[in-house]
Amino acid sequence: MRNRKNDVNKSPLGLTVTAVAVLIFLHFPFFIVMLYAFTTDETTFTFPPPGLTTRWFGVAMNRADLWPALFLSLKVAIIATAVALVLGTLAAAAVYRSRFFGREAISFLLVLPIALPGIVTGIALRSMMGLTNIPFSFWTIVIGHATFCVVVVYNNAIARFRRTGHSQLEASADLGADGFQTFRYVVLPNLATALVAGGMLAFALSFDEVIVTTFTAGQQSTLPIWIFSQLTRPRDRPVTNVVAFLVVTITAVPILLAHYMTQDAREN
């Protein structure tokens, strides 16, 4: 007798091949960047590389212009993530708990920035700030990043709200808990992993975002803009590859952690 469970779990060969091909297509450029971050040849890029070395990591760490860009990107990502956590959670609670005219339209507008290309969002923000005479500064970068970071937190929070039973909230009210106590002892524990995962994803998206970081703060630039400016210097390409490799690694860690946290929450 055939095992039906194995038949259900076994994927078709064509689907497996397609999935592997898509993964290779998406990640092959990263492996090329990683490979040439260790090349010994700083002028030409031949394959295979003539040799491998780690000296470019030391050269990158000694670049004085790298650290201000890195710290600016970190500051923007941290503040944008904090803003997104507050606004995204409140928006998810309002949309889930309330019934009002235009509720679906507001929900659509909240998730729209993640569907739009980054260049569209950047141009729209640039036009809006120009029309309202808002000077470009550190805070305009934060506003730009928060617009799409809110989406990630909102999606995670609204999904967790929908999996939270109304019976728990009703039981809390029946036991005499007020709104703050219900939020602290019932809602927040259920939302905790979703908010942490959403915050990690928001941080990763903000840290390596290049479109809306064109709102430079004074003479400083964020790390993606620094990488872009280095592409015109052929002799610095190994250093640029090193920094790009570090950026991808830094952003991949919170994304993987967020994936495992949400996966564990679903299994529980």
C-alpha atoms as a printed R data frame, in Angstrom:
    type eleno elety resid chain resno       x      y       z
1   ATOM     1    CA   MET     A     1   0.000  0.000   0.000
2   ATOM     2    CA   ARG     A     2   1.407  3.382  -1.009
3   ATOM     3    CA   ASN     A     3   2.097  5.988   1.645
4   ATOM     4    CA   ARG     A     4  -0.282  8.839   0.937
5   ATOM     5    CA   LYS     A     5   1.605 11.183   3.253
6   ATOM     6    CA   ASN     A     6   4.794 10.783   1.200
7   ATOM     7    CA   ASP     A     7   2.826 11.334  -2.009
8   ATOM     8    CA   VAL     A     8   1.371 14.584  -0.667
9   ATOM     9    CA   ASN     A     9   4.675 15.914   0.619
10  ATOM    10    CA   LYS     A    10   6.665 14.996  -2.497
11  ATOM    11    CA   SER     A    11   6.944 17.926  -4.895
12  ATOM    12    CA   PRO     A    12   6.770 17.439  -8.672
13  ATOM    13    CA   LEU     A    13  10.157 17.317 -10.379
14  ATOM    14    CA   GLY     A    14   9.360 20.316 -12.576
15  ATOM    15    CA   LEU     A    15   8.448 22.448  -9.563
16  ATOM    16    CA   THR     A    16  11.637 21.440  -7.755
17  ATOM    17    CA   VAL     A    17  13.816 22.259 -10.770
18  ATOM    18    CA   THR     A    18  12.074 25.615 -11.195
19  ATOM    19    CA   ALA     A    19  12.550 26.499  -7.540
20  ATOM    20    CA   VAL     A    20  16.247 25.624  -7.672
21  ATOM    21    CA   ALA     A    21  16.676 27.637 -10.889
22  ATOM    22    CA   VAL     A    22  15.010 30.681  -9.320
23  ATOM    23    CA   LEU     A    23  17.218 30.438  -6.230
24  ATOM    24    CA   ILE     A    24  20.352 30.210  -8.376
25  ATOM    25    CA   PHE     A    25  19.219 33.183 -10.462
26  ATOM    26    CA   LEU     A    26  18.595 35.283  -7.343
27  ATOM    27    CA   HIS     A    27  21.707 34.363  -5.381
28  ATOM    28    CA   PHE     A    28  24.344 33.776  -8.073
29  ATOM    29    CA   PRO     A    29  25.263 37.518  -8.285
30  ATOM    30    CA   PHE     A    30  25.873 37.546  -4.536
31  ATOM    31    CA   PHE     A    31  28.264 34.603  -4.793
32  ATOM    32    CA   ILE     A    32  30.144 36.409  -7.573
33  ATOM    33    CA   VAL     A    33  30.475 39.514  -5.368
34  ATOM    34    CA   MET     A    34  31.618 37.349  -2.469
35  ATOM    35    CA   LEU     A    35  34.176 35.556  -4.662
36  ATOM    36    CA   TYR     A    36  35.741 38.776  -5.968
37  ATOM    37    CA   ALA     A    37  35.883 40.231  -2.468
38  ATOM    38    CA   PHE     A    38  38.756 37.759  -1.972
39  ATOM    39    CA   THR     A    39  40.534 38.211  -5.316
40  ATOM    40    CA   THR     A    40  44.201 39.137  -5.414
41  ATOM    41    CA   ASP     A    41  43.796 41.106  -8.666
42  ATOM    42    CA   GLU     A    42  42.581 44.665  -8.082
43  ATOM    43    CA   THR     A    43  42.458 45.825 -11.706
44  ATOM    44    CA   THR     A    44  40.927 43.039 -13.813
45  ATOM    45    CA   PHE     A    45  38.299 40.463 -13.031
46  ATOM    46    CA   THR     A    46  39.131 37.159 -14.652
47  ATOM    47    CA   PHE     A    47  37.456 33.875 -13.910
48  ATOM    48    CA   PRO     A    48  38.602 31.986 -12.064
49  ATOM    49    CA   PRO     A    49  40.394 34.581  -9.887
50  ATOM    50    CA   PRO     A    50  44.186 34.328 -10.031
51  ATOM    51    CA   GLY     A    51  44.316 33.957  -6.273
52  ATOM    52    CA   LEU     A    52  42.455 34.517  -3.040
53  ATOM    53    CA   THR     A    53  43.301 36.878  -0.188
54  ATOM    54    CA   THR     A    54  41.632 38.518   2.808
55  ATOM    55    CA   ARG     A    55  43.654 41.721   2.674
56  ATOM    56    CA   TRP     A    56  40.789 43.722   1.154
57  ATOM    57    CA   PHE     A    57  38.840 43.329   4.380
58  ATOM    58    CA   GLY     A    58  41.629 45.120   6.221
59  ATOM    59    CA   VAL     A    59  41.747 47.821   3.547
60  ATOM    60    CA   ALA     A    60  37.986 48.337   3.847
61  ATOM    61    CA   MET     A    61  38.105 48.574   7.636
62  ATOM    62    CA   ASN     A    62  40.782 51.296   7.370
63  ATOM    63    CA   ARG     A    63  38.744 53.470   4.994
64  ATOM    64    CA   ALA     A    64  37.899 56.647   6.909
65  ATOM    65    CA   ASP     A    65  34.977 57.506   4.630
66  ATOM    66    CA   LEU     A    66  33.280 54.138   5.193
67  ATOM    67    CA   TRP     A    67  32.479 54.453   8.882
68  ATOM    68    CA   PRO     A    68  30.358 57.657   8.767
69  ATOM    69    CA   ALA     A    69  28.210 56.083   6.020
70  ATOM    70    CA   LEU     A    70  27.863 52.857   8.028
71  ATOM    71    CA   PHE     A    71  26.879 54.648  11.239
72  ATOM    72    CA   LEU     A    72  24.410 56.865   9.382
73  ATOM    73    CA   SER     A    73  22.742 53.804   7.838
74  ATOM    74    CA   LEU     A    74  22.563 52.122  11.243
75  ATOM    75    CA   LYS     A    75  21.035 55.198  12.893
76  ATOM    76    CA   VAL     A    76  18.462 55.599  10.150
77  ATOM    77    CA   ALA     A    77  17.554 51.907  10.254
78  ATOM    78    CA   ILE     A    78  17.159 51.848  14.046
79  ATOM    79    CA   ILE     A    79  14.989 54.977  14.227
80  ATOM    80    CA   ALA     A    80  12.910 54.025  11.167
81  ATOM    81    CA   THR     A    81  12.326 50.575  12.684
82  ATOM    82    CA   ALA     A    82  11.203 52.102  16.000
83  ATOM    83    CA   VAL     A    83   8.778 54.435  14.194
84  ATOM    84    CA   ALA     A    84   7.474 51.550  12.088
85  ATOM    85    CA   LEU     A    85   6.895 49.366  15.147
86  ATOM    86    CA   VAL     A    86   4.746 52.016  16.810
87  ATOM    87    CA   LEU     A    87   2.791 53.130  13.746
88  ATOM    88    CA   GLY     A    88   2.452 49.667  12.225
89  ATOM    89    CA   THR     A    89   1.158 48.105  15.450
90  ATOM    90    CA   LEU     A    90  -1.339 50.910  16.098
91  ATOM    91    CA   ALA     A    91  -2.565 50.787  12.499
92  ATOM    92    CA   ALA     A    92  -2.997 46.998  12.649
93  ATOM    93    CA   ALA     A    93  -4.923 47.254  15.921
94  ATOM    94    CA   ALA     A    94  -7.189 49.967  14.527
95  ATOM    95    CA   VAL     A    95  -7.932 48.098  11.294
96  ATOM    96    CA   TYR     A    96  -8.506 44.770  13.053
97  ATOM    97    CA   ARG     A    97 -10.571 45.932  16.033
98  ATOM    98    CA   SER     A    98 -12.644 48.694  14.438
99  ATOM    99    CA   ARG     A    99 -15.328 48.737  11.768
100 ATOM   100    CA   PHE     A   100 -15.577 52.039   9.914
101 ATOM   101    CA   PHE     A   101 -16.146 53.436   6.442
102 ATOM   102    CA   GLY     A   102 -13.034 53.206   4.265
103 ATOM   103    CA   ARG     A   103 -11.418 50.497   6.391
104 ATOM   104    CA   GLU     A   104 -10.408 48.377   3.408
105 ATOM   105    CA   ALA     A   105  -9.113 51.428   1.538
106 ATOM   106    CA   ILE     A   106  -6.898 52.377   4.485
107 ATOM   107    CA   SER     A   107  -5.613 48.810   4.724
108 ATOM   108    CA   PHE     A   108  -4.786 48.920   1.001
109 ATOM   109    CA   LEU     A   109  -2.953 52.241   1.334
110 ATOM   110    CA   LEU     A   110  -0.923 50.866   4.246
111 ATOM   111    CA   VAL     A   111   0.428 47.963   2.184
112 ATOM   112    CA   LEU     A   112   0.763 49.907  -1.075
113 ATOM   113    CA   PRO     A   113   4.366 51.187  -0.518
114 ATOM   114    CA   ILE     A   114   5.764 47.647  -0.450
115 ATOM   115    CA   ALA     A   115   4.148 46.904  -3.823
116 ATOM   116    CA   LEU     A   116   5.407 50.059  -5.530
117 ATOM   117    CA   PRO     A   117   8.932 50.161  -6.985
118 ATOM   118    CA   GLY     A   118  11.348 52.013  -4.727
119 ATOM   119    CA   ILE     A   119  12.030 54.609  -7.417
120 ATOM   120    CA   VAL     A   120   8.327 55.544  -7.480
121 ATOM   121    CA   THR     A   121   8.256 55.975  -3.710
122 ATOM   122    CA   GLY     A   122  11.465 58.008  -3.811
123 ATOM   123    CA   ILE     A   123  10.209 60.349  -6.547
124 ATOM   124    CA   ALA     A   124   6.868 60.812  -4.777
125 ATOM   125    CA   LEU     A   125   8.564 61.681  -1.483
126 ATOM   126    CA   ARG     A   126  11.021 63.969  -3.265
127 ATOM   127    CA   SER     A   127   8.165 65.841  -4.954
128 ATOM   128    CA   MET     A   128   6.118 66.108  -1.766
129 ATOM   129    CA   MET     A   129   9.009 67.459   0.269
130 ATOM   130    CA   GLY     A   130   9.925 69.891  -2.499
131 ATOM   131    CA   LEU     A   131   6.353 71.222  -2.724
132 ATOM   132    CA   THR     A   132   6.111 71.661   1.043
133 ATOM   133    CA   ASN     A   133   9.603 73.224   1.272
134 ATOM   134    CA   ILE     A   134  10.866 70.600   3.702
135 ATOM   135    CA   PRO     A   135  14.688 70.745   3.734
136 ATOM   136    CA   PHE     A   136  16.424 67.447   3.111
137 ATOM   137    CA   SER     A   137  18.111 66.176   6.265
138 ATOM   138    CA   PHE     A   138  18.633 63.135   8.438
139 ATOM   139    CA   TRP     A   139  14.948 63.101   9.344
140 ATOM   140    CA   THR     A   140  13.776 63.078   5.744
141 ATOM   141    CA   ILE     A   141  15.772 59.871   5.304
142 ATOM   142    CA   VAL     A   142  14.031 58.416   8.359
143 ATOM   143    CA   ILE     A   143  10.607 59.440   7.015
144 ATOM   144    CA   GLY     A   144  11.378 57.892   3.647
145 ATOM   145    CA   HIS     A   145  12.485 54.597   5.174
146 ATOM   146    CA   ALA     A   146   9.607 54.477   7.645
147 ATOM   147    CA   THR     A   147   7.069 54.612   4.789
148 ATOM   148    CA   PHE     A   148   7.906 51.090   3.663
149 ATOM   149    CA   CYS     A   149   9.053 49.740   7.045
150 ATOM   150    CA   VAL     A   150   5.555 50.350   8.419
151 ATOM   151    CA   VAL     A   151   4.193 47.901   5.846
152 ATOM   152    CA   VAL     A   152   6.289 45.006   7.150
153 ATOM   153    CA   VAL     A   153   5.303 45.579  10.777
154 ATOM   154    CA   TYR     A   154   1.654 46.113   9.825
155 ATOM   155    CA   ASN     A   155   1.471 42.842   7.859
156 ATOM   156    CA   ASN     A   156   3.027 40.848  10.714
157 ATOM   157    CA   ALA     A   157   0.848 42.478  13.365
158 ATOM   158    CA   ILE     A   158  -2.436 42.175  11.455
159 ATOM   159    CA   ALA     A   159  -1.743 38.504  10.737
160 ATOM   160    CA   ARG     A   160  -1.123 37.826  14.427
161 ATOM   161    CA   PHE     A   161  -4.241 39.771  15.434
162 ATOM   162    CA   ARG     A   162  -6.294 37.561  13.140
163 ATOM   163    CA   ARG     A   163  -4.896 34.442  14.836
164 ATOM   164    CA   THR     A   164  -5.658 35.819  18.301
165 ATOM   165    CA   GLY     A   165  -9.065 34.615  19.489
166 ATOM   166    CA   HIS     A   166 -11.658 37.135  20.616
167 ATOM   167    CA   SER     A   167 -12.430 34.818  23.505
168 ATOM   168    CA   GLN     A   168  -9.163 35.742  25.219
169 ATOM   169    CA   LEU     A   169  -9.989 39.433  25.056
170 ATOM   170    CA   GLU     A   170 -13.527 38.812  26.240
171 ATOM   171    CA   ALA     A   171 -12.270 36.659  29.136
172 ATOM   172    CA   SER     A   172  -9.874 39.411  30.152
173 ATOM   173    CA   ALA     A   173 -12.715 41.946  30.176
174 ATOM   174    CA   ASP     A   174 -14.959 39.583  32.135
175 ATOM   175    CA   LEU     A   175 -12.261 39.241  34.788
176 ATOM   176    CA   GLY     A   176 -12.240 43.014  35.284
177 ATOM   177    CA   ALA     A   177  -9.128 43.968  33.317
178 ATOM   178    CA   ASP     A   178  -9.125 47.393  31.729
179 ATOM   179    CA   GLY     A   179  -7.876 48.127  28.207
180 ATOM   180    CA   PHE     A   180  -4.258 48.686  29.261
181 ATOM   181    CA   GLN     A   181  -4.132 45.497  31.329
182 ATOM   182    CA   THR     A   182  -5.642 43.502  28.477
183 ATOM   183    CA   PHE     A   183  -3.046 44.895  26.104
184 ATOM   184    CA   ARG     A   184  -0.181 44.214  28.529
185 ATOM   185    CA   TYR     A   185  -1.094 40.707  29.644
186 ATOM   186    CA   VAL     A   186  -3.021 39.305  26.661
187 ATOM   187    CA   VAL     A   187  -2.389 41.220  23.439
188 ATOM   188    CA   LEU     A   188   1.308 42.068  23.824
189 ATOM   189    CA   PRO     A   189   2.475 38.507  24.671
190 ATOM   190    CA   ASN     A   190   0.640 37.221  21.584
191 ATOM   191    CA   LEU     A   191   2.136 39.979  19.425
192 ATOM   192    CA   ALA     A   192   5.677 39.762  20.809
193 ATOM   193    CA   THR     A   193   7.225 37.393  18.270
194 ATOM   194    CA   ALA     A   194   5.369 39.034  15.369
195 ATOM   195    CA   LEU     A   195   6.658 42.474  16.390
196 ATOM   196    CA   VAL     A   196  10.223 41.228  16.847
197 ATOM   197    CA   ALA     A   197  10.122 39.534  13.449
198 ATOM   198    CA   GLY     A   198   8.571 42.607  11.831
199 ATOM   199    CA   GLY     A   199  11.175 44.838  13.452
200 ATOM   200    CA   MET     A   200  14.014 42.655  12.161
201 ATOM   201    CA   LEU     A   201  12.621 42.703   8.640
202 ATOM   202    CA   ALA     A   202  12.093 46.464   8.804
203 ATOM   203    CA   PHE     A   203  15.682 46.969   9.976
204 ATOM   204    CA   ALA     A   204  17.030 44.792   7.157
205 ATOM   205    CA   LEU     A   205  14.964 46.645   4.535
206 ATOM   206    CA   SER     A   206  15.984 50.052   5.846
207 ATOM   207    CA   PHE     A   207  19.674 49.248   6.222
208 ATOM   208    CA   ASP     A   208  20.271 48.404   2.563
209 ATOM   209    CA   GLU     A   209  17.660 50.655   0.935
210 ATOM   210    CA   VAL     A   210  19.214 52.865  -1.745
211 ATOM   211    CA   ILE     A   211  16.330 54.738  -3.402
212 ATOM   212    CA   VAL     A   212  15.091 56.993  -0.630
213 ATOM   213    CA   THR     A   213  18.535 57.420   0.906
214 ATOM   214    CA   THR     A   214  19.285 60.019  -1.743
215 ATOM   215    CA   PHE     A   215  17.989 62.549   0.783
216 ATOM   216    CA   THR     A   216  21.494 62.967   2.170
217 ATOM   217    CA   ALA     A   217  22.058 64.547   5.562
218 ATOM   218    CA   GLY     A   218  24.445 67.402   4.928
219 ATOM   219    CA   GLN     A   219  27.586 66.076   3.264
220 ATOM   220    CA   GLN     A   220  27.115 62.544   4.580
221 ATOM   221    CA   SER     A   221  25.706 59.637   2.630
222 ATOM   222    CA   THR     A   222  24.324 56.298   3.683
223 ATOM   223    CA   LEU     A   223  26.129 53.037   3.034
224 ATOM   224    CA   PRO     A   224  24.272 52.083  -0.191
225 ATOM   225    CA   ILE     A   225  25.052 55.521  -1.655
226 ATOM   226    CA   TRP     A   226  28.702 55.082  -0.617
227 ATOM   227    CA   ILE     A   227  28.820 51.745  -2.452
228 ATOM   228    CA   PHE     A   228  27.235 53.297  -5.534
229 ATOM   229    CA   SER     A   229  29.801 56.109  -5.561
230 ATOM   230    CA   GLN     A   230  32.663 53.585  -5.419
231 ATOM   231    CA   LEU     A   231  31.592 51.868  -8.641
232 ATOM   232    CA   THR     A   232  33.265 54.631 -10.666
233 ATOM   233    CA   ARG     A   233  36.651 53.728  -9.140
234 ATOM   234    CA   PRO     A   234  37.910 50.513 -10.773
235 ATOM   235    CA   ARG     A   235  40.887 50.090  -8.448
236 ATOM   236    CA   ASP     A   236  38.537 50.167  -5.416
237 ATOM   237    CA   ARG     A   237  36.229 47.424  -6.687
238 ATOM   238    CA   PRO     A   238  37.590 44.714  -4.341
239 ATOM   239    CA   VAL     A   239  36.907 47.044  -1.392
240 ATOM   240    CA   THR     A   240  33.422 47.749  -2.742
241 ATOM   241    CA   ASN     A   241  32.803 44.020  -3.036
242 ATOM   242    CA   VAL     A   242  33.896 43.537   0.569
243 ATOM   243    CA   VAL     A   243  31.479 46.204   1.818
244 ATOM   244    CA   ALA     A   244  28.652 44.827  -0.352
245 ATOM   245    CA   PHE     A   245  29.336 41.350   1.017
246 ATOM   246    CA   LEU     A   246  29.150 42.678   4.593
247 ATOM   247    CA   VAL     A   247  25.909 44.563   3.867
248 ATOM   248    CA   VAL     A   248  24.224 41.463   2.443
249 ATOM   249    CA   THR     A   249  25.421 39.408   5.409
250 ATOM   250    CA   ILE     A   250  24.182 41.960   7.946
251 ATOM   251    CA   THR     A   251  20.755 42.171   6.307
252 ATOM   252    CA   ALA     A   252  20.451 38.397   5.854
253 ATOM   253    CA   VAL     A   253  20.843 37.650   9.573
254 ATOM   254    CA   PRO     A   254  17.688 39.482  10.799
255 ATOM   255    CA   ILE     A   255  15.699 38.151   7.844
256 ATOM   256    CA   LEU     A   256  16.627 34.556   8.713
257 ATOM   257    CA   LEU     A   257  15.865 35.144  12.399
258 ATOM   258    CA   ALA     A   258  12.502 36.672  11.528
259 ATOM   259    CA   HIS     A   259  11.712 33.677   9.307
260 ATOM   260    CA   TYR     A   260  12.469 31.162  12.042
261 ATOM   261    CA   MET     A   261  10.546 33.150  14.658
262 ATOM   262    CA   THR     A   262   7.403 33.381  12.543
263 ATOM   263    CA   GLN     A   263   7.739 29.719  11.575
264 ATOM   264    CA   ASP     A   264   7.950 28.654  15.217
265 ATOM   265    CA   ALA     A   265   4.947 30.823  16.058
266 ATOM   266    CA   ARG     A   266   2.878 29.126  13.340
267 ATOM   267    CA   GLU     A   267   3.840 25.674  14.578
268 ATOM   268    CA   ASN     A   268   2.879 26.613  18.136
